[in-house]
Amino acid sequence: MLNCLKADLVRVQKKKAYIICLSILIVLMIGMTILAASKLIKGEVSDLYRVFMSAIFTFNSLLIGIPIFSAVLTDDFKSRSLQTAIGRGMSRSKLVFTRFFEFVIVLAESYLLISVLVFVYGSIIGVKGSVLTDIINNLWVDSVSIIGFFAVSMIFVYMKQTGTVGLVVYIILALNAFELILTGISQVSIFKKNDINLVDFTIEGMKASIMDADKSVSARIMWGFALVIFFIVIPLMITRQIFRKKELEF
């Protein structure tokens, strides 16, 4: 499993789409840093830097998540890599977990680089340390959403044995389409009367509860456990079970 993980990490990190998208993000960061320091827009440098970086990072689930998703999963169904790994004795459960950890590791590497650049660029133009800390903290909290989107999407990847279906699900989740639907459903009288907002039970809703300073520490921890269990652990278990019983059709 470890050898498979190492080999695939090298392969994923060399993917052109991933390198290009990460480069685009870095260029955008440089441009927004220059704009924040240019005085072309009125405002305090630290505040402008926070707004500009936050705006850029709202696209991370698409700009960074999609190329990593494609690099980690799509090739498995274009080649015989899964069949080869299984033929050499690697269990299907280990394959599922290996692909998940690949995604998490590459995402973490990307976010580590981005965090360093946030700090370096911000320090150069005199952004306050507390602001830099907040930006980096929010960046890593957002990574939990991306990991959750990936874990849920894996169910459809291994159910249909194609990366395309899973990628569509990932994009729908990343665009918060379900949140919009649930917001509308929450306006139904039975939910509205009982002050129930279904969005609170989505990845983004739970993440908002974790970050809500008005909630107690224990409540925030509880929401954190709920997010991990319902949107990472359970989807992985479902994917594992589906793939264990699925005949390879590719």
Secondary structure by P-SEA (a helix, b strand, c coil): caaaaaaaaaaaaacaaaaaaaaaaaaaaaaaaaaaacccccccaaaaaaaaaaaaacccccccaaaaaaaacccccccaaaaaaaaacccaaaaaaaaaaaaaaaaaaaaaaaaaaaaaaaaaacccaaaaaaaaaaaaaaaaaaaaaaaaaaaaaaacccaaaaaaaaaaaaaaaaaaaaaaaaacaaaaaaccccccccaaaaaaaaacccccaaaaaaaaaaaaaaccaaaaaaaaaaaaaccccc
